[in-house]
Amino acid sequence: GTPPNVIGLAFIREQLGIDFSFFKWCIIGVPTALALFLFIFCVLNHFCRAGVANLDGAQELIASERAKLGPWTAGQRSTAAAFLLTAALWVAPGVLALVLGEKDPAYERFKDLLPEGVAALVGAMLLFVLPGGAGRRAMTWPEAAKIDWGVVLLYGGGLALGDLSFKTGLAEHLGWTLTGWLPEDSTWGLLIAGTLIAVLCSELTSNTASAAMIVPVVIAIAQASGGDALEVALAATMAASLGFMMPVSTPCNAIVYGSGYIPLSRMMRYGLLLDIFGAGVVILAVKFFVPLLR
């Protein structure tokens, strides 16, 4: 759904030795997303009414634009096939875990042979093999070279920095330093603090950078204080995507703000409501669902 999910799950796998299947993640992710969606619907419907019941001519415009597309091309069919195969390989371990159980050798073997990264590479390579029509493939290298590889390097760089923070002892040092600020019974305190810090950080920088910086630190703090590292890591991972106030938080915010229709003051005002409610939903979801995932 969003890069912080991938980054957070990677840290949880590497530092805590806990692996999440697709459906196990959905157990906590889907209810959280639904609660946020319902809240956003209510907020927008109450505070941000458009004042128009129907958009005249919208259905006719959509129908005419669809008619212009014509039948599917070879390249479109190949891209859809590559995507469906990749998604199936991502979901397959979760299906096997539900059917056979997480201790079954077949599930363990499949998970080891086809982790998420390998499945993504299989789908990407298929685009260079499957037909794209007119004697070409679905994707050529000159087209692939135009991908924003800087974003990919940003993800990888964040994971590398987080891993090095553990190997060099920086994360442990920060963890012991920051635990002195927490009350003795820091189970709830650590969870709330990790969630709010992730939300605040995501407002000041991208959600990707926020997850890469915050998740390894909160894991170290939880380990140093004897808290539940899985709970706080999941909360920080999800909270890193709750930056709704500032355009810099996510590309989605930047696109909406760049339209010129949404003043910064209005984005901040309604974004603050979403941040506060979202943080509460994440904290409660983690507290309720994590025991079910163990």
Secondary structure in CASP SS format (residue, H / E / C, confidence):
PFRMAT SS
TARGET T0000
AUTHOR 0000-0000-0000
METHOD secondary structure of the structure
MODEL  1
G C 1.00
T C 1.00
P H 1.00
P H 1.00
N H 1.00
V H 1.00
I H 1.00
G H 1.00
L H 1.00
A H 1.00
F H 1.00
I H 1.00
R H 1.00
E H 1.00
Q H 1.00
L H 1.00
G C 1.00
I C 1.00
D C 1.00
F C 1.00
S C 1.00
F H 1.00
F H 1.00
K H 1.00
W H 1.00
C H 1.00
I H 1.00
I H 1.00
G H 1.00
V H 1.00
P H 1.00
T H 1.00
A H 1.00
L H 1.00
A H 1.00
L H 1.00
F H 1.00
L H 1.00
F H 1.00
I H 1.00
F H 1.00
C H 1.00
V H 1.00
L H 1.00
N H 1.00
H H 1.00
F H 1.00
C C 1.00
R C 1.00
A C 1.00
G C 1.00
V C 1.00
A C 1.00
N C 1.00
L C 1.00
D C 1.00
G C 1.00
A H 1.00
Q H 1.00
E H 1.00
L H 1.00
I H 1.00
A H 1.00
S H 1.00
E H 1.00
R H 1.00
A H 1.00
K H 1.00
L H 1.00
G C 1.00
P C 1.00
W C 1.00
T C 1.00
A H 1.00
G H 1.00
Q H 1.00
R H 1.00
S H 1.00
T H 1.00
A H 1.00
A H 1.00
A H 1.00
F H 1.00
L H 1.00
L H 1.00
T H 1.00
A H 1.00
A H 1.00
L H 1.00
W H 1.00
V H 1.00
A H 1.00
P H 1.00
G H 1.00
V H 1.00
L H 1.00
A H 1.00
L H 1.00
V H 1.00
L H 1.00
G C 1.00
E C 1.00
K C 1.00
D C 1.00
P H 1.00
A H 1.00
Y H 1.00
E H 1.00
R H 1.00
F H 1.00
K H 1.00
D H 1.00
L H 1.00
L C 1.00
P C 1.00
E H 1.00
G H 1.00
V H 1.00
A H 1.00
A H 1.00
L H 1.00
V H 1.00
G H 1.00
A H 1.00
M H 1.00
L H 1.00
L H 1.00
F C 1.00
V C 1.00
L C 1.00
P E 1.00
G E 1.00
G E 1.00
A C 1.00
G C 1.00
R E 1.00
R E 1.00
A C 1.00
M C 1.00
T C 1.00
W H 1.00
P H 1.00
E H 1.00
A H 1.00
A C 1.00
K C 1.00
I C 1.00
D C 1.00
W H 1.00
G H 1.00
V H 1.00
V H 1.00
L H 1.00
L H 1.00
Y H 1.00
G H 1.00
G H 1.00
G H 1.00
L H 1.00
A H 1.00
L H 1.00
G H 1.00
D H 1.00
L H 1.00
S H 1.00
F H 1.00
K H 1.00
T C 1.00
G C 1.00
L H 1.00
A H 1.00
E H 1.00
H H 1.00
L H 1.00
G H 1.00
W H 1.00
T H 1.00
L H 1.00
T H 1.00
G C 1.00
W C 1.00
L C 1.00
P C 1.00
E C 1.00
D C 1.00
S C 1.00
T H 1.00
W H 1.00
G H 1.00
L H 1.00
L H 1.00
I H 1.00
A H 1.00
G H 1.00
T H 1.00
L H 1.00
I H 1.00
A H 1.00
V H 1.00
L H 1.00
C H 1.00
S H 1.00
E H 1.00
L H 1.00
T C 1.00
S C 1.00
N H 1.00
T H 1.00
A H 1.00
S H 1.00
A H 1.00
A H 1.00
M H 1.00
I H 1.00
V H 1.00
P H 1.00
V H 1.00
V H 1.00
I H 1.00
A H 1.00
I H 1.00
A H 1.00
Q H 1.00
A H 1.00
S H 1.00
G C 1.00
G C 1.00
D C 1.00
A H 1.00
L H 1.00
E H 1.00
V H 1.00
A H 1.00
L H 1.00
A H 1.00
A H 1.00
T H 1.00
M H 1.00
A H 1.00
A C 1.00
S C 1.00
L C 1.00
G C 1.00
F C 1.00
M C 1.00
M C 1.00
P C 1.00
V C 1.00
S C 1.00
T C 1.00
P H 1.00
C H 1.00
N H 1.00
A H 1.00
I H 1.00
V H 1.00
Y H 1.00
G H 1.00
S C 1.00
G C 1.00
Y C 1.00
I C 1.00
P C 1.00
L H 1.00
S H 1.00
R H 1.00
M H 1.00
M H 1.00
R H 1.00
Y H 1.00
G H 1.00
L H 1.00
L H 1.00
L H 1.00
D H 1.00
I H 1.00
F H 1.00
G H 1.00
A H 1.00
G H 1.00
V H 1.00
V H 1.00
I H 1.00
L H 1.00
A H 1.00
V H 1.00
K H 1.00
F H 1.00
F H 1.00
V H 1.00
P H 1.00
L H 1.00
L H 1.00
R C 1.00
END
